[in-house]
Structure formats: C-alpha cells, structure tokens
Amino acid sequence: MAKDGAFALNNFLQSKNRLSALSWLNSTSGLSHAPQWNCICKIDGEVMGSGTGPQKHVAQDIAANQALKTLIDTNWS
C-alpha cells in the first residue's frame, strides 16, 4: 500500500459511491528547484491524512495511504 495510495483511495471511494467526498489541500515550500510538497487528504471535509515529499504524487500517496487505513480500520461507509 506504500505506492499508488491515491489510486487505491480513489478505487475504495468509488466502490462506496463516495468519490465526491474526497478533497485535497496541496502546498509547496522550499526552493523552486527543490520544493517540498505538503498534501492534506480530506474526506467529507475532515482531515484523514497528510503527507510530505519531494514530489506532489509522493506526498499525496502518503496522505492517501493514511486516509485509506483510517477508513478501513473504522469500517467507513
């Protein structure tokens, strides 16, 4: 689950017919040639995961994996 977390989260939410509940807050910091991406994953407006990485997709995958784990652990529907 470490790679393609955003893909897995999208599939999970689609299976529940709740893909529209997903939103992202993305920001960068640092130098333009070496940005640090910060991504926050929200489900129904509630923060479910956050991630930081050198590329946007890396940070989103980390955040999505956290969100997916929380959703599965709580039997979210």
C-alpha positions as CSV (number, residue, x, y, z in Angstrom):
1,M,0.0,0.0,0.0
2,A,3.1,2.3,0.1
3,K,2.9,3.1,-3.6
4,D,-0.2,4.3,-5.6
5,G,-2.0,5.3,-2.4
6,A,-4.1,7.9,-4.2
7,F,-5.2,5.3,-6.8
8,A,-6.2,2.8,-4.1
9,L,-8.1,5.5,-2.2
10,N,-10.0,6.6,-5.3
11,N,-10.9,3.0,-6.0
12,F,-12.1,2.5,-2.4
13,L,-14.2,5.6,-2.5
14,Q,-15.6,4.7,-6.0
15,S,-16.7,1.3,-4.6
16,K,-18.6,3.1,-1.9
17,N,-20.1,5.6,-4.4
18,R,-18.4,8.4,-2.4
19,L,-15.6,9.7,-4.6
20,S,-17.1,13.2,-4.4
21,A,-16.3,13.2,-0.7
22,L,-12.6,13.5,-1.4
23,S,-10.7,16.8,-1.5
24,W,-7.1,17.8,-1.3
25,L,-5.1,20.7,0.0
26,N,-1.7,20.9,-1.7
27,S,1.1,23.4,-1.0
28,T,4.8,23.7,-1.5
29,S,7.6,25.2,0.4
30,G,11.3,25.5,-0.1
31,L,13.3,26.5,-3.1
32,S,11.8,26.3,-6.6
33,H,14.4,23.8,-7.7
34,A,13.9,21.6,-4.7
35,P,10.3,22.0,-3.5
36,Q,8.8,20.2,-0.5
37,W,5.2,19.2,-1.2
38,N,2.6,19.1,1.6
39,C,-0.7,17.4,0.9
40,I,-3.7,17.0,3.1
41,C,-6.4,14.5,2.3
42,K,-9.9,15.3,3.4
43,I,-13.0,13.1,3.3
44,D,-16.3,15.0,3.8
45,G,-14.2,18.0,4.9
46,E,-12.4,16.1,7.7
47,V,-8.7,15.7,7.6
48,M,-7.9,11.9,7.2
49,G,-4.3,12.0,6.2
50,S,-1.3,14.2,5.5
51,G,2.0,13.7,3.7
52,T,5.2,15.5,2.8
53,G,7.6,14.7,0.0
54,P,9.8,16.0,-2.8
55,Q,7.1,15.4,-5.4
56,K,3.4,16.0,-5.3
57,H,2.4,12.4,-6.1
58,V,4.7,11.1,-3.3
59,A,3.1,13.4,-0.7
60,Q,-0.4,12.6,-1.9
61,D,0.3,8.8,-1.8
62,I,1.5,9.1,1.8
63,A,-1.7,11.1,2.7
64,A,-4.0,8.8,0.8
65,N,-2.5,5.7,2.5
66,Q,-3.1,7.2,5.9
67,A,-6.7,8.1,4.9
68,L,-7.4,4.7,3.4
69,K,-6.0,2.9,6.5
70,T,-8.3,5.0,8.7
71,L,-11.3,4.4,6.5
72,I,-10.8,0.6,6.5
73,D,-10.0,0.4,10.2
74,T,-13.2,2.3,11.1
75,N,-15.4,0.4,8.6
76,W,-16.3,3.7,7.0
77,S,-19.2,3.6,4.5
